[in-house]
């Protein structure tokens, strides 16, 4: 039986922090491989670069990196893409293997407003990239396009300290959630802003991704 990490995200664009996180998760939790999964038509985000561009940049970023792969599964799917449906498809591809879903802390704190969170967490364990110590003052509320919470409980829980919130999710959804510290401060939004301002992004993304962004004149406006 293999242990497989599924790393979903917009990757708009993929950057060195994404790659470091995948490599650290693979090492710490003894994953056999990590599959990067660029999102398709997200119902939660707009103004995202086309799937073909984002997929191509992930392919360039992962060239020569052992056990890091990329999947077109969500990009090929028409309409809105839901993570629980994606995990069901991966279960059909890897029926005998153990699946882990990699996501960031911000995404974890919104997971109860995702489509069918119980079905998602019932199919896999989670590995969350956290900003430790948990000092965020951000308040998490439902966003447009998300399913409404039944009451105030979800919103209250999402603002707990991270260790307490993880225990809450594990008990409620009978899942396992593991943490990995995100030490790289790079963000896709910062890269997009830098490109739009004509600033260099060397060291933030793999060289092949930087060259592709320049060649295709991506992110000139944000």
C-alpha positions in Angstrom: 0.0 0.0 0.0 1.3 3.4 -0.9 0.8 6.7 0.9 -0.1 9.4 -1.6 -0.4 13.1 -1.0 -2.9 15.1 -3.0 -1.9 18.8 -3.1 -4.7 20.9 -4.4 -4.6 24.6 -5.2 -4.9 27.2 -7.8 -1.1 27.5 -8.2 -1.5 30.9 -9.7 1.4 30.6 -10.1 3.2 27.7 -8.4 6.2 29.0 -6.3 9.1 27.6 -4.3 7.1 27.6 -1.1 4.7 25.1 -2.6 7.5 22.8 -3.6 9.2 23.0 -0.3 6.0 22.2 1.5 5.4 19.1 -0.7 8.9 17.9 -0.2 8.7 18.4 3.6 5.3 16.7 3.8 6.7 13.7 1.8 9.7 13.4 4.1 7.9 13.9 7.4 5.0 11.7 6.8 6.8 9.2 4.6 4.6 9.7 1.5 5.5 7.7 -1.6 4.6 10.6 -3.8 2.8 13.9 -3.9 0.5 14.8 -6.7 -0.1 18.5 -7.4 -3.6 19.1 -8.5 -4.2 22.6 -10.1 -7.8 23.5 -9.6 -10.3 23.8 -12.4 -13.2 26.1 -12.4 -13.3 27.1 -8.7 -16.6 28.1 -7.2 -14.8 30.0 -4.5 -12.2 32.1 -6.5 -12.4 34.3 -9.6 -9.8 36.1 -11.8 -7.7 33.0 -11.8 -5.3 32.3 -14.8 -6.5 29.6 -17.3 -6.0 26.0 -16.2 -3.7 25.3 -19.2 -1.2 28.1 -18.1 -1.3 27.0 -14.5 -0.9 23.3 -15.3 2.0 24.0 -17.7 3.8 26.1 -15.0 3.4 23.2 -12.5 4.9 20.8 -15.0 7.9 23.1 -15.5 8.4 23.5 -11.8 8.4 19.8 -11.1 10.7 18.7 -13.9 13.5 16.5 -12.4 11.9 16.3 -8.9 11.5 12.7 -7.9 8.0 11.6 -6.6 6.4 15.0 -7.3 3.8 14.7 -10.0 1.0 16.7 -11.5 -2.6 15.8 -12.5 -5.0 17.4 -14.9 -8.0 15.8 -13.2 -9.7 18.9 -12.1 -8.7 21.0 -15.1 -10.3 18.6 -17.4 -13.6 18.5 -15.5 -16.3 20.8 -16.7 -18.2 23.1 -14.4 -17.4 23.8 -10.8 -14.9 21.5 -9.1 -15.4 20.1 -5.6 -12.7 18.6 -3.6 -14.8 15.7 -2.3 -15.6 14.6 -5.9 -11.9 14.8 -6.7 -10.9 12.6 -3.8 -13.6 10.1 -4.8 -11.9 9.9 -8.3 -8.5 9.4 -6.7 -9.9 6.6 -4.6 -11.1 4.9 -7.8 -7.6 5.3 -9.2 -5.8 4.2 -6.0 -8.3 1.9 -4.3 -5.8 0.2 -2.1 -3.7 3.2 -1.1 -3.9 5.7 1.8 -4.6 9.3 0.6 -3.6 12.5 2.3 -5.0 15.9 1.3 -2.5 18.8 1.6 -3.9 22.3 2.1 -3.0 25.6 3.8 -4.3 26.8 7.1 -6.6 29.4 5.6 -8.2 26.7 3.5 -8.6 24.4 6.6 -10.3 27.2 8.5 -12.9 27.5 5.6 -13.3 23.8 5.1 -16.7 23.5 6.8 -18.1 25.9 4.2 -16.8 23.7 1.4 -19.2 21.4 -0.5 -19.7 18.2 1.5 -16.9 18.6 4.0 -17.8 15.4 5.8 -17.5 13.4 2.6 -14.1 14.9 1.9 -12.7 14.3 5.3 -14.2 10.8 5.5 -12.0 9.8 2.5 -8.6 11.0 3.6 -6.3 12.4 6.3 -5.3 16.1 6.1 -1.9 17.6 6.2 -2.2 21.4 6.9 0.5 23.9 6.3 0.3 26.1 9.4 1.7 29.5 10.4 3.0 28.4 13.8 2.6 29.7 16.4 -1.0 30.5 15.5 -1.2 34.2 15.9 -3.6 35.1 13.2 -6.3 37.7 14.1 -8.3 37.1 10.9 -12.0 36.3 11.4 -13.3 33.5 9.2 -16.8 33.9 7.8 -18.7 32.2 5.0 -17.9 33.6 1.6 -20.1 34.0 -1.5 -20.6 30.7 -3.2 -20.0 28.6 -0.1 -22.8 26.6 1.5 -24.2 28.4 4.4 -23.4 27.1 7.9 -26.3 25.6 9.8 -25.6 28.1 12.7 -22.9 30.1 14.3 -20.9 27.0 15.4 -18.8 26.7 12.3 -17.8 30.4 12.4 -16.9 30.2 16.0 -14.9 27.0 15.6 -12.9 28.5 12.6 -11.6 31.2 14.9 -10.2 28.9 17.6 -6.5 28.5 18.1 -5.2 26.0 15.6 -4.5 23.0 17.9 -8.0 23.4 19.4 -9.6 23.8 15.9 -7.8 20.6 14.7 -9.2 18.6 17.6 -12.6 20.0 16.9 -12.5 18.9 13.3 -11.0 15.5 14.1 -13.7 14.7 16.6 -16.6 16.0 14.5 -15.5 14.4 11.2 -13.6 11.3 12.5 -10.5 12.2 10.5 -6.8 12.7 11.2 -5.2 16.1 10.7 -1.4 16.5 10.7 0.5 19.8 10.8 3.6 21.0 9.0 5.1 24.4 9.5 5.3 26.7 6.5 8.6 28.5 6.8 8.6 30.1 3.3 6.8 33.5 3.3 6.4 33.5 -0.5 2.8 33.8 -1.8 1.3 33.7 -5.3 -0.4 37.0 -4.7 2.9 38.6 -3.9 4.4 37.2 -7.1 1.5 38.5 -9.2 1.9 41.9 -7.7 5.6 41.9 -8.3 5.2 41.0 -12.0 2.5 43.6 -12.5 4.9 46.3 -11.0 7.8 45.1 -13.2 9.8 43.7 -10.3 12.0 40.6 -10.4 10.7 37.4 -9.0 14.0 35.5 -9.1 14.2 33.1 -6.1 10.4 33.1 -5.6 9.6 30.6 -8.4 11.7 28.1 -10.3 13.6 29.6 -13.2 11.6 27.7 -15.8 8.4 29.2 -14.3 9.9 32.7 -14.2 10.9 32.3 -17.9 7.4 31.1 -18.9 5.7 34.0 -17.1 7.9 36.4 -19.1 7.4 34.6 -22.4 3.7 34.5 -22.1 3.4 38.0 -20.6 1.4 36.7 -17.6 0.2 38.8 -14.6 0.9 42.1 -16.3 -2.2 43.4 -14.6 -3.9 42.2 -11.4 
